[in-house]
Amino acid sequence: TLTKDSADRFFLSMQLASDESFVKVSKATHGHVGIDLNTDNFLTDSEGNIVPNPRYYRTIKGKLAKEQRILSRRQQRAKKEHRSLRDSKNYQKQRLLVAKLHAKVMNQRHNFLQQISTALIKNHDLVVAEELRSKNLLKNHALALSISDVGWRTFLGMLAYKAKLYGRQFITINPRNTTQTCRDCGFVMGTNGTGKLTLDDRNWTCPNCGIHHIRDWNAAKNILDKGIAKLA
């Protein structure tokens, strides 16, 4: 299949088949891992590793807005002069520039997600993540841009197909109370007269057992425990 995108790039897609696997499947070295996806960092895993959020869209947001304003002005000028946008060289030149900026962000994000998902699957027999509910999260306008920029749904899709490719297991669990539950004693914040943790509470101490937690690391460990229980 031959296709061309909005940035005037051509792509050739071919379907290949083989009696032998396209990838070399080796034994994982780290066993099981749970991952907590968040907007502060891209993810925190149950081993305490943190992957920073690159925020690719935010880095070009200002430049993109400027170029889109120029594109809009050229579109309005062409309409006033009753010229077809297809025949307007200045408009098409600017349209291509804007399309290439979008393509650059998409390529950067896609490459980042590919590298992280491959590393997780190749190095672990079991990867557990929370079920994605970004549609509800997008209703929070303060977080909508960050959630859209991070590419969670694409990332989970990559983990799913790569797990099959490398002979690993990938499952998702209900995220209910994974952030609010103390992994050491099982106490749930928001019960027994305590308040629930907010997004600003990055560190907290359990009022029941006194254990200090890094919020996302504690959540990742709870996610892994839920995943193991789900398999059992």
FENJOZI-V625739 format. One record per pair of residues at least 24 apart in sequence whose ideal C-beta (glycine too) atoms are under 8 Angstrom apart, sorted by sequence separation. I is the first residue (numbers start at 0). GAP is how many residues later the second one is. If there is no record, write none. Layout:
BEGIN
I_GAP / I_GAP
END
This chain:
BEGIN
69_24 / 70_24 / 131_24 / 181_24 / 184_24 / 183_25 / 181_26 / 184_26 / 66_27 / 70_27 / 128_27 / 181_27 / 183_27 / 181_29 / 66_30 / 67_30 / 128_30 / 182_30 / 66_31 / 181_31 / 126_32 / 63_34 / 66_34 / 182_35 / 126_36 / 178_36 / 181_36 / 63_37 / 180_37 / 62_38 / 63_38 / 112_38 / 116_38 / 120_38 / 182_38 / 115_39 / 119_39 / 178_39 / 182_39 / 108_40 / 117_40 / 131_40 / 178_40 / 59_41 / 109_41 / 112_41 / 116_41 / 120_41 / 126_41 / 128_41 / 130_41 / 177_41 / 180_41 / 108_42 / 112_42 / 116_42 / 120_42 / 125_42 / 126_42 / 127_42 / 128_42 / 129_42 / 130_42 / 132_42 / 182_42 / 124_43 / 125_43 / 126_43 / 127_43 / 128_43 / 129_43 / 130_43 / 178_43 / 59_44 / 109_44 / 113_44 / 117_44 / 120_44 / 121_44 / 123_44 / 124_44 / 125_44 / 126_44 / 127_44 / 128_44 / 129_44 / 130_44 / 177_44 / 59_45 / 108_45 / 112_45 / 116_45 / 120_45 / 125_45 / 127_45 / 129_45 / 176_45 / 177_45 / 120_47 / 56_48 / 129_48 / 174_48 / 177_48 / 55_49 / 120_49 / 172_50 / 55_52 / 56_52 / 173_52 / 55_53 / 172_53 / 53_54 / 172_54 / 53_55 / 55_56 / 170_56 / 172_57 / 53_58 / 170_59 / 170_60 / 168_62 / 50_65 / 42_73 / 41_74 / 44_75 / 34_85 / 32_87 / 57_87 / 7_88 / 56_88 / 5_89 / 6_89 / 7_91 / 32_91 / 54_91 / 56_91 / 57_91 / 6_92 / 31_92 / 34_92 / 36_92 / 56_92 / 5_93 / 6_93 / 29_93 / 30_93 / 31_93 / 32_93 / 33_93 / 34_93 / 36_93 / 52_93 / 55_93 / 129_93 / 4_94 / 8_94 / 27_94 / 28_94 / 29_94 / 30_94 / 31_94 / 32_94 / 33_94 / 34_94 / 35_94 / 54_94 / 128_94 / 6_95 / 27_95 / 30_95 / 31_95 / 32_95 / 33_95 / 36_95 / 127_95 / 5_96 / 6_96 / 25_96 / 27_96 / 31_96 / 127_96 / 5_97 / 27_97 / 52_97 / 4_98 / 127_98 / 127_99 / 127_100 / 125_101 / 125_102 / 38_104 / 125_105 / 38_107 / 38_108 / 41_108 / 38_111 / 36_113 / 36_115 / 36_118 / 27_140 / 24_141 / 22_142 / 24_142 / 35_142 / 21_143 / 22_143 / 35_143 / 39_162 / 47_166 / 49_166 / 47_169 / 43_170 / 45_171 / 43_172 / 43_173 / 45_174 / 40_175 / 43_175 / 44_175 / 45_175 / 39_176 / 43_176 / 45_177 / 37_178 / 45_178 / 35_180 / 35_181 / 35_183 / 35_184 / 34_185 / 33_186 / 33_187 / 35_187 / 33_188 / 34_188 / 33_189 / 33_190 / 32_191 / 33_191 / 31_192 / 33_192 / 33_193 / 31_195 / 31_196
END
